[in-house]
């Protein structure tokens, strides 16, 4: 990730003035921020995308053979989804329509029915996770200006509670089956890299780092027996899936062979899934009863995932037979590009 732009090296010579009224944007889930869509050439020609091509994200159910069921209806613009622990409901991150739309969380049945809005603030709400008993939801929101962790009953009753506040962006990735720990990724302000942190849900609840290196480590999920943490890291130059023992760390193993992100455990811990660099969903058999053994990654099917390197693209049912995929459909252009000439000349008058 690039280093932050240092504005202190520059000095403004006059007051800011508007150049264009409408500039489109794309919500990026890497840090849940917006990228404005414009470009300026060396001779000063300004090109503006007032509203960029619209990528339609759709939730689709698929079995292990790649056979699709009917698409999930009534939930559009979904980038992230998480199944409840009993496989009966899901909570999704949904982008509101419009250039300035924010992201909110919604609850729904597995087919998209009975969809109800869970968050109502004007901030961006992302990366929801369920408590092990399904009674509470934790997520990340920038309603204070910084992405903090919030908690609220899954019933929607009561107010959202600020669970963790710090000076760094942070996003939850898993809640351990025993309810004792929340795993989250946090940006190190010095390296601008993601690290894996742990928030205890007992005692003084003081968070501590699990993996803090010069590389990006993210998407940490704990095995159902609580012994192994799966995560992705770009330490080799590209993202791969690794395992380490938990909570002490160590015993590191590389699981993927040709790139991988977004690891997910089957409910019995006997299989680990991840999204491969070639766009295929991969499955790896796991035997941790005695000495740890991991099988050879095998492709299940291919799909075009929405999101980016650290977004959870899919969910898997407890039996590992069905997958809920957040897929990107064909895009359509919503408006033509706008070219602005001589705007610098006008600005100097």
C-alpha positions in Angstrom: 0.0 0.0 0.0 1.3 3.4 -0.9 2.6 5.8 1.7 0.3 8.7 2.8 0.5 11.9 0.7 2.3 14.6 2.7 0.4 17.8 2.3 2.8 19.7 4.6 5.3 19.9 1.7 3.0 22.1 -0.3 1.5 25.6 0.2 -1.8 26.8 -1.2 -1.6 30.0 -3.2 -5.3 30.9 -3.4 -8.7 29.8 -2.2 -10.3 26.6 -3.4 -13.0 27.0 -6.0 -15.4 24.3 -7.6 -14.5 23.0 -11.0 -17.2 20.3 -11.5 -20.5 19.7 -9.7 -20.7 15.9 -10.1 -17.8 13.6 -9.8 -18.6 9.9 -9.5 -17.0 7.6 -6.9 -16.4 3.9 -6.2 -16.6 2.6 -2.6 -13.4 0.5 -1.9 -13.6 -2.0 0.9 -9.9 -2.0 1.5 -10.2 0.8 3.9 -13.9 1.4 3.2 -13.3 4.7 1.6 -14.3 6.3 -1.7 -12.1 6.9 -4.8 -13.2 9.9 -6.9 -13.3 9.3 -10.6 -11.4 12.0 -12.5 -8.0 12.5 -14.2 -6.0 15.5 -15.4 -3.5 15.3 -18.3 -0.2 17.1 -18.5 -1.7 19.9 -20.6 -4.5 20.5 -18.1 -7.4 18.6 -19.8 -9.8 17.3 -17.1 -11.8 14.1 -17.6 -14.6 13.4 -15.2 -16.8 10.3 -14.8 -20.0 11.8 -13.3 -21.2 8.4 -12.4 -19.0 5.4 -13.2 -20.0 2.1 -14.8 -22.3 0.3 -12.4 -21.1 -3.1 -11.3 -24.1 -5.1 -10.1 -23.2 -7.3 -7.2 -25.5 -10.2 -6.7 -25.8 -12.9 -4.0 -26.0 -16.5 -5.5 -26.2 -19.9 -3.9 -24.0 -22.6 -5.4 -23.2 -26.2 -4.5 -19.8 -27.9 -4.6 -20.1 -28.9 -8.2 -20.7 -25.3 -9.3 -24.4 -25.7 -9.9 -26.3 -22.5 -9.3 -29.6 -22.1 -7.5 -31.9 -19.2 -8.0 -30.2 -15.8 -7.2 -31.0 -14.2 -3.9 -33.8 -11.7 -4.6 -34.4 -8.3 -3.0 -30.8 -7.7 -1.8 -28.9 -5.6 -4.4 -25.5 -3.9 -4.1 -24.2 -6.4 -1.5 -20.5 -6.6 -1.0 -20.2 -8.8 2.1 -22.4 -11.5 3.6 -22.2 -13.6 6.8 -24.4 -16.6 7.7 -25.7 -16.9 11.2 -24.3 -19.7 13.3 -27.5 -21.8 12.8 -27.5 -21.3 9.0 -30.9 -19.7 9.1 -30.2 -16.0 8.5 -27.5 -13.7 7.0 -26.3 -10.2 7.6 -25.0 -8.3 4.6 -23.2 -5.1 3.9 -25.3 -3.1 1.4 -24.3 0.0 -0.5 -27.1 2.6 -0.8 -27.9 4.0 -4.2 -26.4 7.2 -5.4 -23.0 8.9 -5.6 -22.9 9.8 -2.0 -24.6 6.6 -0.7 -23.2 5.0 2.4 -23.0 1.3 3.4 -25.4 -0.2 5.9 -26.0 -3.6 7.4 -29.1 -5.6 6.6 -30.6 -8.9 8.0 -32.4 -11.4 5.8 -33.5 -15.0 5.4 -31.2 -17.2 3.3 -33.3 -16.5 0.2 -33.3 -12.8 0.7 -36.8 -12.6 2.2 -37.8 -10.6 5.3 -34.9 -8.2 4.7 -34.7 -5.6 7.4 -32.2 -2.8 7.8 -29.9 -3.2 10.9 -27.9 0.1 10.9 -29.4 3.5 10.2 -26.6 6.0 10.7 -25.1 8.1 7.9 -21.6 6.5 8.3 -20.2 3.4 6.5 -20.9 0.1 8.3 -18.8 -2.9 7.2 -17.6 -6.4 7.9 -20.2 -7.8 10.3 -19.6 -11.0 12.3 -21.9 -13.0 14.5 -21.4 -14.0 18.1 -21.1 -17.8 18.4 -24.6 -18.1 19.8 -26.0 -15.8 17.1 -27.4 -13.3 19.7 -25.0 -10.3 18.9 -23.3 -8.7 15.9 -20.0 -6.9 15.8 -19.0 -4.7 12.9 -16.8 -1.7 11.9 -18.1 1.8 11.4 -16.6 5.2 10.8 -19.3 7.2 12.5 -16.7 8.9 14.7 -14.4 9.5 11.8 -12.2 6.5 12.6 -13.3 2.9 11.9 -14.1 1.5 15.3 -15.7 -1.7 16.4 -19.4 -1.7 17.5 -21.7 -4.3 19.0 -25.5 -4.7 19.1 -28.0 -7.5 19.7 -28.9 -9.3 16.5 -32.5 -8.6 17.2 -31.9 -5.0 16.4 -33.1 -3.9 19.9 -31.2 -1.3 21.9 -28.4 1.0 20.7 -25.1 0.1 19.1 -22.3 0.0 21.7 -18.8 1.2 21.0 -16.8 -2.0 21.7 -13.2 -0.9 20.7 -11.9 2.6 20.1 -8.3 3.4 19.0 -6.3 5.6 16.7 -6.1 3.0 13.9 -8.5 1.6 11.3 -9.8 -1.8 12.3 -12.1 -4.4 10.9 -13.4 -7.6 12.6 -12.8 -11.0 10.8 -14.0 -13.7 13.3 -15.4 -14.4 16.7 -14.0 -17.6 18.3 -16.5 -20.5 18.9 -16.0 -20.2 22.7 -16.8 -16.5 22.6 -13.6 -15.5 24.3 -11.9 -13.6 21.4 -12.6 -11.4 18.5 -10.1 -11.4 15.7 -9.6 -8.2 13.7 -7.2 -6.6 11.2 -5.7 -3.2 11.9 -3.7 -0.8 9.9 -0.2 0.0 11.3 0.2 3.8 10.8 3.9 3.4 10.5 4.1 0.8 7.7 0.5 1.3 6.3 0.2 -2.5 6.5 -2.5 -4.7 8.0 -1.7 -6.7 11.1 -3.8 -9.3 13.0 -5.0 -8.3 16.4 -7.0 -10.1 19.1 -9.6 -8.5 21.4 -10.4 -10.6 24.5 -14.0 -10.5 25.5 -13.1 -11.2 29.2 -11.0 -9.6 31.9 -9.7 -6.2 31.1 -10.5 -6.7 27.4 -7.1 -5.3 26.4 -6.3 -6.0 22.7 -3.0 -7.5 21.7 -1.2 -8.2 18.3 -1.0 -11.7 17.1 0.9 -11.1 13.8 2.7 -7.8 13.3 5.3 -7.8 10.6 6.5 -5.8 7.6 3.9 -7.7 5.4 0.1 -7.5 5.1 -1.6 -10.1 7.3 -5.4 -10.2 7.1 -8.6 -12.3 7.0 -7.8 -14.2 10.1 -10.3 -17.0 11.0 -10.0 -19.6 13.8 -10.6 -23.3 13.5 -13.7 -24.6 15.3 -11.5 -26.4 17.9 -9.7 -23.1 18.6 -6.2 -24.5 17.8 -5.4 -23.1 14.4 -5.6 -19.6 12.9 -5.9 -19.4 9.1 -5.0 -16.1 7.5 -3.6 -14.6 4.3 -0.3 -12.8 4.0 1.6 -11.2 1.1 5.0 -12.0 2.7 6.1 -13.9 -0.5 5.2 -11.1 -2.8 1.6 -12.3 -3.3 -1.2 -13.3 -1.0 -1.1 -16.9 0.2 -3.0 -18.8 2.9 -1.1 -19.8 6.1 -1.9 -21.5 9.4 -0.4 -20.9 12.8 -1.3 -22.4 16.2 -3.5 -20.3 18.5 -3.1 -18.5 20.8 0.7 -19.0 21.2 1.5 -18.8 17.5 4.2 -20.9 15.8 3.9 -24.1 13.8 3.5 -22.0 10.7 2.3 -23.8 7.5 1.5 -22.6 4.0 -1.8 -24.0 2.8 -2.2 -22.5 -0.7 0.1 -23.2 -3.6 -0.6 -20.6 -6.2 -2.0 -17.6 -4.4 -5.1 -17.3 -2.2 -7.2 -15.1 0.0 -10.3 -15.2 2.2 -9.9 -18.5 4.1 -13.1 -20.1 5.7 -13.4 -23.2 7.9 -16.0 -25.9 7.5 -17.9 -26.2 10.8 -16.3 -29.5 11.8 -12.8 -28.2 11.0 -12.0 -30.9 8.6 -11.9 -28.7 5.5 -10.6 -25.2 4.8 -11.8 -23.1 1.8 -10.2 -20.1 0.1 -10.5 -18.0 -3.0 -7.6 -18.8 -5.4 -5.7 -16.3 -7.5 -7.1 -17.8 -10.6 -10.7 -17.1 -9.5 -11.5 -20.6 -8.3 -12.9 -21.6 -4.9 -10.4 -24.1 -3.4 -10.9 -26.8 -0.8 -8.2 -28.3 1.4 -8.8 -31.4 3.6 -7.5 -30.9 7.2 -6.6 -33.6 9.8 -5.7 -32.1 13.2 -6.7 -35.0 15.4 -3.0 -36.0 15.9 -0.1 -34.5 14.1 -1.5 -31.8 11.8 -1.9 -32.8 8.2 -3.2 -30.6 5.3 -4.2 -32.1 1.9 -3.5 -30.8 -1.6 -5.7 -27.8 -2.5 -8.5 -28.9 -5.0 -10.6 -26.5 -7.1 -14.4 -26.7 -6.6 -15.7 -24.1 -9.1 -14.9 -20.7 -10.6 -16.7 -17.4 -9.9 -16.2 -13.7 -10.4 -16.0 -12.3 -6.8 -17.0 -8.8 -5.8 -14.7 -6.8 -3.5 -11.0 -6.9 -3.3 -8.1 -8.8 -1.6 -9.4 -8.7 1.9 -13.2 -8.8 1.5 -15.0 -12.0 2.4 -16.4 -13.0 -1.0 -18.4 -16.0 0.2 -20.0 -18.0 3.0 -20.2 -21.7 3.5 -22.9 -23.8 5.2 -22.0 -25.9 8.2 -21.8 -29.1 6.1 -19.6 -27.5 3.5 -22.0 -28.4 0.7 -23.4 -25.0 -0.2 -21.9 -21.6 -0.7 -23.4 -18.1 -0.7 -21.3 -16.1 -3.2 -21.1 -12.3 -3.5 -20.6 -12.1 -7.3 -20.0 -9.2 -9.7 -22.3 -9.3 -12.7 -21.8 -7.5 -16.0 -21.4 -3.8 -15.7 -23.3 -1.0 -17.5 -22.4 2.6 -18.1 -24.6 5.0 -16.3 -23.4 8.3 -17.9 -20.9 9.4 -20.5 -17.5 10.9 -19.6 -17.2 14.7 -19.3 -14.2 16.6 -20.7 -13.4 20.0 -19.2 -11.1 22.3 -21.2 -9.4 25.5 -20.1 -10.5 25.1 -16.5 -7.0 26.1 -15.3 -7.2 29.3 -17.3 -10.6 30.1 -15.9 -9.3 29.4 -12.4 -6.4 32.0 -12.8 -8.8 34.9 -13.6 
